[in-house]
C-alpha cells in the first residue's frame, strides 16, 4: 500500500482469509532482515482465491539489493512470486513449494519492475487466502 501500486488484479472470492496472520508472519521476516541491513521499501496485504494473482509495479534503483517477500495465511499451501522487467520478461521465479516465498535481486539499471504474487495452491480451494507482501532493500 505504501509505494506499491496495484496495476492488475483478479477478483477474489468472499473473504474468509486471514490477512492479519499473513502480515504478522511477514513482519517477522522483515524484522529478521533489519539485522542484515535491509529496510522496508513497501508492504501490502491482499486476499486471493486459488489460482488468482496480483501484480504490483515498483521502481528499483540500480545497485541496491532487493528482497521480495510474501507470507500466506494457514489456508495457503503454496504462494509464488515472479519478478518481471518493464517489458514483461520474467527475471526471477520462486521455486519453493511453501507459503513463504522470497526472491533476491540487484538491478543493473534503475527502472520499473513488476512483482506478481500467486496463490498457486490453497488447502481449501473453496475459500480464500490472506497474503502479505513486502519489498525490502539495502
KATA-V534161 format. One record per residue. N is the residue number from 1. RES is the residue in three letters. PSI is psi in degrees with one decimal (NA if undefined). OMEGA is omega in whole degrees, -180 to 180 (none if undefined). Layout:
BEGIN
n->[N,N]
res->[RES,RES]
psi->[PSI,PSI]
omega->[OMEGA,OMEGA]
END
This chain:
BEGIN
n->[1,2,3,4,5,6,7,8,9,10,11,12,13,14,15,16,17,18,19,20,21,22,23,24,25,26,27,28,29,30,31,32,33,34,35,36,37,38,39,40,41,42,43,44,45,46,47,48,49,50,51,52,53,54,55,56,57,58,59,60,61,62,63,64,65,66,67,68,69,70,71,72,73,74,75,76,77,78,79,80,81,82,83,84,85,86,87,88,89,90,91,92,93,94,95,96,97,98,99,100,101,102,103,104,105,106,107,108,109,110,111,112,113,114,115,116,117,118,119,120,121,122,123,124,125,126,127,128,129,130,131,132,133,134,135,136,137,138]
res->[UNK,UNK,UNK,UNK,UNK,UNK,UNK,UNK,UNK,UNK,UNK,UNK,UNK,UNK,UNK,UNK,UNK,UNK,UNK,UNK,UNK,UNK,UNK,UNK,UNK,UNK,UNK,UNK,UNK,UNK,UNK,UNK,UNK,UNK,UNK,UNK,UNK,UNK,UNK,UNK,UNK,UNK,UNK,UNK,UNK,UNK,UNK,UNK,UNK,UNK,UNK,UNK,UNK,UNK,UNK,UNK,UNK,UNK,UNK,UNK,UNK,UNK,UNK,UNK,UNK,UNK,UNK,UNK,UNK,UNK,UNK,UNK,UNK,UNK,UNK,UNK,UNK,UNK,UNK,UNK,UNK,UNK,UNK,UNK,UNK,UNK,UNK,UNK,UNK,UNK,UNK,UNK,UNK,UNK,UNK,UNK,UNK,UNK,UNK,UNK,UNK,UNK,UNK,UNK,UNK,UNK,UNK,UNK,UNK,UNK,UNK,UNK,UNK,UNK,UNK,UNK,UNK,UNK,UNK,UNK,UNK,UNK,UNK,UNK,UNK,UNK,UNK,UNK,UNK,UNK,UNK,UNK,UNK,UNK,UNK,UNK,UNK,UNK]
psi->[-32.3,-74.0,2.3,135.2,121.4,119.8,-13.9,142.9,154.8,143.6,135.5,152.0,167.4,137.1,125.3,13.5,158.7,78.3,-32.4,-42.5,-35.2,-42.8,-38.7,-44.4,-41.4,-40.4,-33.7,-44.4,-38.9,-46.6,-39.8,-36.4,-28.4,-34.3,-21.4,18.0,5.0,146.5,158.2,126.2,-46.4,159.6,140.9,161.5,152.7,167.9,129.4,142.2,165.6,129.8,-9.8,163.5,165.5,145.6,133.2,138.5,136.5,138.8,127.5,142.5,133.6,134.4,-20.1,148.0,127.8,143.7,130.9,120.1,148.4,150.5,133.7,159.4,-172.8,-23.4,-16.2,122.4,-23.1,113.0,135.0,149.9,143.8,135.8,128.7,150.3,-178.3,-22.1,-0.9,9.2,136.9,125.6,-43.4,146.8,133.8,132.5,3.0,158.7,64.8,-173.8,14.7,67.5,158.1,137.2,147.7,140.8,139.0,104.6,146.6,-13.3,149.8,126.3,176.5,134.5,167.5,130.8,128.3,132.1,129.1,134.7,81.2,-37.0,133.6,147.9,-41.5,97.3,-9.7,-8.7,-175.8,173.6,140.2,133.4,130.8,133.6,152.0,153.0,122.9,161.2,161.2,NA]
omega->[-176,180,174,179,179,-179,178,176,172,-179,180,177,178,-169,161,-177,-179,179,-179,179,176,180,178,178,180,180,176,179,178,179,177,179,179,-179,176,173,180,176,180,173,179,180,179,178,176,174,-178,170,-180,180,-179,178,172,178,180,177,180,174,177,-177,-178,175,176,174,-178,170,177,-174,173,174,176,178,-176,180,-179,176,175,174,-179,175,174,176,-180,172,-176,-180,179,177,179,177,-179,176,175,180,179,179,-178,-178,-180,-178,179,173,175,-176,173,-179,177,177,173,-175,174,178,179,176,179,176,-175,170,-173,-180,177,177,176,-175,177,179,178,177,171,-179,177,-180,178,170,176,-176,168,none]
END
